[in-house]
Amino acid sequence: MNDNTYYKHISAKHNLLDLKLKEVWKYRDLILLFARKTLVVSYKQTILGPLWLFITPFVTSLMYMLVFGRIAKLSTEGIPQILFYLFSNAAWTFFSTCVTNTSDTFASNVAIFGKVYFPRLVIPLSNVLTSLVQFTVQFVLGTAIMFYYVMQSEIDLQPLRWVLIPIVLLHLSIVSLGFGIIASSLTTKYRDLRMLIQFIIRLWMYASPVVYPLSQFTQGVLRRILLLNPVTVPMEMLRYALWGTPTIPAGWILYSWIISFLLFFFGIMLFNYVERTFADTV
Protein backbone atom coordinates (compact mmCIF):
# COMPACT_ATOMS: atom_id res chain seq x y z
CA MET A 1 0.00 0.00 0.00
CA ASN A 2 1.43 3.38 -1.03
CA ASP A 3 1.94 5.96 1.67
CA ASN A 4 0.62 9.25 0.31
CA THR A 5 1.03 11.13 3.57
CA TYR A 6 2.19 14.71 3.03
CA TYR A 7 5.03 15.95 5.19
CA LYS A 8 6.21 19.52 5.61
CA HIS A 9 9.70 19.96 7.01
CA ILE A 10 10.21 23.10 9.11
CA SER A 11 13.79 24.03 9.82
CA ALA A 12 15.37 26.84 11.81
CA LYS A 13 18.21 27.01 9.31
CA HIS A 14 17.56 29.56 6.59
CA ASN A 15 19.08 32.57 4.94
CA LEU A 16 19.05 35.59 7.24
CA LEU A 17 17.80 37.77 4.37
CA ASP A 18 15.07 35.33 3.38
CA LEU A 19 11.78 37.27 3.28
CA LYS A 20 9.76 34.12 2.49
CA LEU A 21 7.53 36.20 0.25
CA LYS A 22 5.99 33.19 -1.53
CA GLU A 23 5.16 31.62 1.80
CA VAL A 24 3.81 34.87 3.19
CA TRP A 25 1.56 35.25 0.15
CA LYS A 26 0.09 31.81 0.83
CA TYR A 27 -0.85 33.07 4.30
CA ARG A 28 -2.45 36.31 3.05
CA ASP A 29 -5.80 35.27 4.53
CA LEU A 30 -4.12 35.01 7.92
CA ILE A 31 -2.77 38.56 7.53
CA LEU A 32 -6.32 39.79 6.94
CA LEU A 33 -7.56 37.76 9.89
CA PHE A 34 -4.97 39.21 12.28
CA ALA A 35 -5.66 42.75 11.02
CA ARG A 36 -9.41 42.29 11.50
CA LYS A 37 -8.85 40.84 14.98
CA THR A 38 -6.73 43.84 16.00
CA LEU A 39 -9.34 46.32 14.81
CA VAL A 40 -12.24 44.46 16.41
CA VAL A 41 -10.47 44.05 19.76
CA SER A 42 -9.43 47.72 19.79
CA TYR A 43 -13.03 48.98 19.69
CA LYS A 44 -14.90 46.08 21.25
CA GLN A 45 -16.98 46.96 24.32
CA THR A 46 -16.61 50.70 23.67
CA ILE A 47 -19.54 53.09 23.65
CA LEU A 48 -18.67 54.87 20.41
CA GLY A 49 -16.89 51.96 18.73
CA PRO A 50 -15.24 52.78 15.35
CA LEU A 51 -16.26 56.43 15.74
CA TRP A 52 -13.09 56.80 17.80
CA LEU A 53 -11.21 56.49 14.50
CA PHE A 54 -12.67 59.90 13.61
CA ILE A 55 -12.85 61.48 17.06
CA THR A 56 -9.28 60.82 18.21
CA PRO A 57 -7.43 62.44 15.25
CA PHE A 58 -9.85 65.36 15.14
CA VAL A 59 -9.50 66.19 18.85
CA THR A 60 -5.73 65.67 18.68
CA SER A 61 -5.52 68.08 15.73
CA LEU A 62 -7.52 70.68 17.68
CA MET A 63 -5.05 70.36 20.55
CA TYR A 64 -2.14 70.82 18.13
CA MET A 65 -3.85 73.93 16.77
CA LEU A 66 -4.09 75.38 20.27
CA VAL A 67 -0.61 74.46 21.51
CA PHE A 68 1.56 74.69 18.38
CA GLY A 69 -0.56 77.00 16.24
CA ARG A 70 -1.95 79.58 18.65
CA ILE A 71 0.52 79.47 21.56
CA ALA A 72 3.81 78.50 19.89
CA LYS A 73 2.75 80.19 16.62
CA LEU A 74 4.53 77.64 14.42
CA SER A 75 4.16 78.09 10.68
CA THR A 76 1.92 75.82 8.63
CA GLU A 77 3.16 77.17 5.27
CA GLY A 78 -0.12 78.95 4.59
CA ILE A 79 -2.14 75.73 4.90
CA PRO A 80 -5.22 75.93 7.18
CA GLN A 81 -4.07 74.68 10.55
CA ILE A 82 -6.74 72.01 10.95
CA LEU A 83 -5.69 70.44 7.63
CA PHE A 84 -1.98 70.71 8.33
CA TYR A 85 -2.25 68.98 11.71
CA LEU A 86 -4.92 66.48 10.67
CA PHE A 87 -2.93 65.03 7.78
CA SER A 88 0.37 65.25 9.66
CA ASN A 89 -1.18 63.42 12.57
CA ALA A 90 -2.62 60.77 10.23
CA ALA A 91 0.80 60.04 8.72
CA TRP A 92 2.57 60.03 12.08
CA THR A 93 -0.08 57.81 13.68
CA PHE A 94 0.34 55.36 10.79
CA PHE A 95 4.09 55.26 11.38
CA SER A 96 4.08 55.17 15.19
CA THR A 97 1.33 52.53 15.38
CA CYS A 98 3.26 50.29 12.98
CA VAL A 99 6.42 50.66 15.07
CA THR A 100 4.68 50.12 18.42
CA ASN A 101 2.67 47.08 17.34
CA THR A 102 5.55 45.52 15.41
CA SER A 103 7.91 45.94 18.36
CA ASP A 104 5.60 43.62 20.36
CA THR A 105 5.55 40.89 17.70
CA PHE A 106 7.46 38.26 19.66
CA ALA A 107 6.47 39.24 23.20
CA SER A 108 2.73 39.45 22.48
CA ASN A 109 2.45 36.36 20.30
CA VAL A 110 4.76 33.87 21.99
CA ALA A 111 1.82 31.60 22.89
CA ILE A 112 0.72 31.39 19.24
CA PHE A 113 4.25 31.02 17.88
CA GLY A 114 4.90 28.13 20.25
CA LYS A 115 1.87 26.13 19.08
CA VAL A 116 1.50 26.59 15.34
CA TYR A 117 3.76 27.45 12.44
CA PHE A 118 3.25 30.29 9.99
CA PRO A 119 5.68 32.88 8.58
CA ARG A 120 6.43 35.20 11.47
CA LEU A 121 6.40 38.22 9.15
CA VAL A 122 2.63 37.75 8.91
CA ILE A 123 2.23 39.60 12.23
CA PRO A 124 4.21 42.75 11.27
CA LEU A 125 2.46 42.89 7.90
CA SER A 126 -0.94 42.62 9.57
CA ASN A 127 0.07 45.56 11.77
CA VAL A 128 0.80 47.63 8.66
CA LEU A 129 -2.60 46.70 7.23
CA THR A 130 -4.32 47.70 10.48
CA SER A 131 -2.51 51.05 10.50
CA LEU A 132 -3.42 51.53 6.83
CA VAL A 133 -7.13 51.17 7.67
CA GLN A 134 -6.78 53.79 10.41
CA PHE A 135 -4.87 56.11 8.07
CA THR A 136 -7.57 55.73 5.39
CA VAL A 137 -10.29 56.74 7.85
CA GLN A 138 -8.32 59.81 8.94
CA PHE A 139 -7.50 60.65 5.33
CA VAL A 140 -11.19 60.56 4.42
CA LEU A 141 -11.94 62.89 7.34
CA GLY A 142 -9.19 65.28 6.27
CA THR A 143 -10.32 65.18 2.63
CA ALA A 144 -13.89 66.07 3.61
CA ILE A 145 -12.65 69.12 5.52
CA MET A 146 -10.25 70.00 2.72
CA PHE A 147 -13.07 70.21 0.17
CA TYR A 148 -14.67 72.90 2.35
CA TYR A 149 -11.52 75.03 2.03
CA VAL A 150 -11.38 74.30 -1.71
CA MET A 151 -14.93 75.62 -2.07
CA GLN A 152 -13.87 78.71 -0.12
CA SER A 153 -10.94 79.10 -2.56
CA GLU A 154 -8.44 79.06 0.31
CA ILE A 155 -6.41 76.18 -1.12
CA ASP A 156 -5.85 74.77 -4.59
CA LEU A 157 -6.59 71.08 -5.02
CA GLN A 158 -4.29 69.20 -7.43
CA PRO A 159 -5.31 65.51 -7.26
CA LEU A 160 -2.76 64.40 -9.89
CA ARG A 161 -0.05 64.67 -7.23
CA TRP A 162 -2.02 62.34 -4.96
CA VAL A 163 -0.44 59.40 -6.79
CA LEU A 164 2.57 60.08 -4.55
CA ILE A 165 0.59 59.24 -1.40
CA PRO A 166 0.90 55.42 -1.81
CA ILE A 167 4.66 55.92 -2.25
CA VAL A 168 4.72 57.95 0.97
CA LEU A 169 2.89 55.16 2.81
CA LEU A 170 5.27 52.56 1.38
CA HIS A 171 8.22 54.64 2.58
CA LEU A 172 6.77 54.97 6.08
CA SER A 173 5.96 51.25 6.12
CA ILE A 174 9.55 50.30 5.30
CA VAL A 175 10.98 52.55 8.01
CA SER A 176 8.44 51.47 10.63
CA LEU A 177 8.83 47.76 9.84
CA GLY A 178 12.61 48.03 9.96
CA PHE A 179 12.72 49.84 13.29
CA GLY A 180 9.82 47.85 14.76
CA ILE A 181 11.30 44.48 13.80
CA ILE A 182 14.67 45.45 15.30
CA ALA A 183 12.93 46.51 18.50
CA SER A 184 10.89 43.30 18.57
CA SER A 185 14.01 41.19 18.15
CA LEU A 186 15.82 42.97 20.97
CA THR A 187 12.89 42.89 23.41
CA THR A 188 12.86 39.08 23.33
CA LYS A 189 15.90 39.23 25.62
CA TYR A 190 15.68 42.69 27.15
CA ARG A 191 12.07 43.20 28.22
CA ASP A 192 12.52 46.73 29.57
CA LEU A 193 13.23 47.91 26.02
CA ARG A 194 9.46 47.81 25.42
CA MET A 195 9.10 50.84 27.70
CA LEU A 196 12.07 52.53 26.06
CA ILE A 197 10.44 52.17 22.64
CA GLN A 198 7.41 54.18 23.82
CA PHE A 199 9.74 56.93 25.03
CA ILE A 200 11.71 56.94 21.77
CA ILE A 201 8.52 57.24 19.70
CA ARG A 202 7.41 60.31 21.68
CA LEU A 203 10.78 62.01 21.20
CA TRP A 204 10.93 60.93 17.55
CA MET A 205 7.74 62.87 16.80
CA TYR A 206 9.30 66.15 17.91
CA ALA A 207 12.46 65.33 15.97
CA SER A 208 10.31 64.95 12.84
CA PRO A 209 8.40 67.64 10.90
CA VAL A 210 5.00 66.61 12.23
CA VAL A 211 3.75 69.67 14.11
CA TYR A 212 5.94 72.01 12.08
CA PRO A 213 7.15 72.09 8.45
CA LEU A 214 10.78 71.58 7.42
CA SER A 215 10.72 75.12 6.00
CA GLN A 216 10.71 76.33 9.62
CA PHE A 217 14.46 75.68 9.43
CA THR A 218 15.83 77.15 6.20
CA GLN A 219 19.46 76.29 6.93
CA GLY A 220 21.89 75.32 9.65
CA VAL A 221 22.61 72.31 11.82
CA LEU A 222 19.00 71.70 12.90
CA ARG A 223 17.83 71.41 9.30
CA ARG A 224 20.57 68.87 8.55
CA ILE A 225 19.67 66.86 11.64
CA LEU A 226 16.03 66.78 10.55
CA LEU A 227 17.02 65.66 7.06
CA LEU A 228 19.05 62.80 8.54
CA ASN A 229 15.80 61.53 10.04
CA PRO A 230 14.33 59.00 7.53
CA VAL A 231 10.79 60.06 8.48
CA THR A 232 11.33 63.65 7.33
CA VAL A 233 11.20 62.92 3.60
CA PRO A 234 7.86 61.04 3.58
CA MET A 235 6.26 63.66 5.85
CA GLU A 236 7.32 66.47 3.53
CA MET A 237 6.41 64.50 0.41
CA LEU A 238 2.89 64.00 1.79
CA ARG A 239 2.47 67.77 2.09
CA TYR A 240 3.85 68.24 -1.40
CA ALA A 241 1.36 65.68 -2.75
CA LEU A 242 -1.54 67.39 -0.99
CA TRP A 243 -0.71 71.08 -1.37
CA GLY A 244 2.40 71.46 -3.51
CA THR A 245 4.51 72.88 -0.70
CA PRO A 246 8.30 73.09 -1.34
CA THR A 247 9.81 69.64 -1.60
CA ILE A 248 13.20 68.27 -0.53
CA PRO A 249 16.28 68.08 -2.82
CA ALA A 250 16.59 64.78 -4.70
CA GLY A 251 19.83 63.89 -2.91
CA TRP A 252 18.12 63.85 0.48
CA ILE A 253 15.19 61.84 -0.91
CA LEU A 254 17.61 59.20 -2.20
CA TYR A 255 19.43 59.19 1.14
CA SER A 256 16.17 58.61 3.03
CA TRP A 257 15.21 55.65 0.83
CA ILE A 258 18.66 54.07 1.18
CA ILE A 259 18.63 54.42 4.98
CA SER A 260 15.08 53.05 5.09
CA PHE A 261 15.98 49.94 3.09
CA LEU A 262 19.16 49.37 5.11
CA LEU A 263 17.12 49.61 8.31
CA PHE A 264 14.54 47.22 6.89
CA PHE A 265 17.02 44.58 5.70
CA PHE A 266 19.01 44.74 8.93
CA GLY A 267 15.75 44.25 10.80
CA ILE A 268 14.89 41.21 8.64
CA MET A 269 18.31 39.68 9.31
CA LEU A 270 17.99 40.22 13.06
CA PHE A 271 14.38 38.97 13.00
CA ASN A 272 15.34 35.74 11.21
CA TYR A 273 18.24 35.19 13.58
CA VAL A 274 16.17 35.69 16.74
CA GLU A 275 13.29 33.62 15.35
CA ARG A 276 15.36 30.47 15.77
CA THR A 277 15.61 30.70 19.56
CA PHE A 278 13.11 33.35 20.66
CA ALA A 279 10.86 30.80 22.43
CA ASP A 280 13.68 30.05 24.85
CA THR A 281 14.21 33.70 25.80
CA VAL A 282 10.78 35.37 25.74
N, C-alpha and C positions, 0 to 999 in steps of 0.2 A: 504494500500500500504506500503510495507516494505521500510524503509529508509536505503539504503546501502551506505550512505555517509561515507567516510573515514576521521577520525579525527586524527591528531597528536598533542599530548599535549607536549608543551615545557615548562619546568620549570627551574627556576634559582637554585632550591635546588638540589644539587647532591654532591656526595662524592668528597672531595677536591683532592683525589688521582685518581679520575676516568679519565683514558686516553681516554675513548670512542673509543677504537680501532676498534670495529665492525662497529661503525658508521663512523669512519674515512675511513675505507676500502670501505664502500659504496660510499664515495665521492672521490674515487681515481681518477676518470676522472677530477674532479675539481682541484685536486692537479696538474695534468698534464697541465690543462688549465692555471692555475696561473703561473706555471713555464714557459710555452711557452710565455705567455704574458710578463713576466719580461724580458726574453731574447730578444724578438722582440722589445720591447720598448727601451731596452738598446742600440740597434744598429740601430734603425730606423732613417732615415734621416742622416746617416753618410756616408762619402765618401768611406771608406774602409769596413764598415759593420762588419761582423763576423771576418774579418782578424785581428781586434783588439785583439781578443782572443789569437792570436799568437804573435802579435807585442808587446803588453804591457808586458807580462812576460819576453820576450826575452830582451827587452830594459832595464827593471828593473834589470834583472840578470847581464847585462853588467855593469850597474851602481854599483851594489854590488861588482862585480869583481874589479872595479876601486877603490872604496872607502874602502871596507873591505879587499879585497884581496891584492891589490897593495900598497895602502897607509897605512892602519892599519896592513897589513900583518898577518891577522888572519888565523889560520890553517884550512884546509879543509880535514884533515885526509888522505892526499894522493889522494883524489878524484879530478879529473879535476874541476877547479873552476866553469866553466860554468854549469856543471852538478850539482854540490853541491848547487849552488844558485838557479838554475832553479827548481829543485825538492823541495827545501826548500820553495821557494817562492810560488810554486803551493799549497803545504800543508797549508802554512800560509794564503794564499789568500782564500782558501776553508774555513778555520776556521773564519777568520775575516769577510768575506762576510756573512757567516751564522749569526754571532753575530750582525753585523750592520743591516742587513735586518730584522732579527727577532725582534730586539729591537724596530723597527718601526711598529710592527704588529698592535697594537691598534690605534696609532696616524694616520697611513697612510690609514687605512681601516675602519675608523669609519663610513663613509658614507655607505659602503656596509654592515657592521655589523648591522646598524640601519634599514636596509630595508629588508634583507632576512636572514633566518637562515641556517647555516651549521656549522659543528664542527669547532671551532676557531683554532684548531691545524692544520687545513688544510693549513693555511697561513705559519706558521713556517716550516712545512714539504715541502711545495713547494719551500721555500727558500733553503732548504738543497738540493733539487733536482736540482735547478738552479746552485748552487755552485758546485754540482757534475759534471754537464755538463762542466763547466768552468775548473774544475780540470782535467777532462778526456782529454780535448783539450790540456792543458799544459803538461799533462803526455805523450801524444802522441808525442808532440814536443820534450820533454826531451828524450824519448825513441829513437827517430830518431837520435838525436845527440849522444846518448849513444852507439848506434851500430857502429858509426864511431870510437869511442875510443876502442870498443871491437875488431874491425878489425885491429886497430893499436896495439893491445895487451897491452893497457895501463890499462885496467880494466878487471876483470873477471866477466862474467855474470852468475848468478846462479838463473834462473827463478823459481825454486822450492820454493824459499823463498818469491816469489811475492804473494803467497796466504795470506801473512800477511797484504798486502796493504788494502784489504777490512776491516780488523779488525781495522787498523789504522784510516781509514775514519769513521768507526762506532764510534770509541773512540772520534775523533774530533767532530763528529756530536752531541754526547751526551753532551760534554762540552759546545759547542757553543749554542745548544738549551737551555741548563740549564741557562747559563749566559744571553743569549739573551732574553729568556722568562722573567727572573727576571727583566731585564732592561726595557722590554716592559711594564710589570705590574707597575713598579714604575713611568715610564714617563707619564702614564695616569693622574697622579696628579701633578707631578713635571716636567714640560716641559723642563726646562733647563738641565735636566739630559741627554737629547739627545745629547747635545754638549759635555757633560762630557764623554759619552760613546766613542765618537770619540777619545778623548784625551787618555782615558784608553787603547784603542786598540793600539794606537801608542806606548805607553810606554810598553804595554804587549809584543809587538814584541821583544823589546830589552831585556826584562826579560825572554825571551824564546830562546832556542838554534836554532835560525833561520839563522842568518848570521854567526854563529860560532857553532862548535860542543860542546857537553857537556864535551868531553875530554880536552877541553881548561882549565878546572878547575878540576884537579885531586883529590883535597881534600880541606877541609876548609869550612868556613861559606858560601861562594858564591855558592859552589857546592850544599850544602844542601838547600839553598834558591831556586836554580833552580829546584831541585828535588821536592820541595814542589809545584811547578807550575804544574798543571795537564796537561798542553800542552807539557811539556818536554818529557814525556814518548812516546806519539805517534810520535813526531818529530824524536826522536832517533830510534824508532822502524822502521820508514819508511826508514831511512838510513841503518839499519841492513838488512831490506828486500831487498834493492836495491844492497848494496855493501858488506854486511857482516861486517860492522864496529862494534866495541865493543858495546854490549848492556848493559842495566841497570839491576842491581840485581832484582830478582823476588819480593822481599819485596816492593821495590819502585814501581814496575809495579802494584802490588795488591793495594797499597795505591792510586795510580793515578786513577784506576778504581773505587775504593770505593768513593773517593772524587767526581769523575765525576757523578756517579749515585746519590749521595746525592744532588749535585748541581741541577741535572736534576729533581729529585722528589720534591725538595723544589720549584723549578721553576714552576712545574706543579701545586702544591698546591696554590702558589701565583697567578698563571694564572687563575685557576678556581675560586678563591675567587674574584679577580678583575673583572672577566668576568660578574659577576652578576650586577655590578653597573657602569661599565666603561663608558657607554653612557652618564651618568650624570656628569662625571668629565672630559672627553676628550674635 
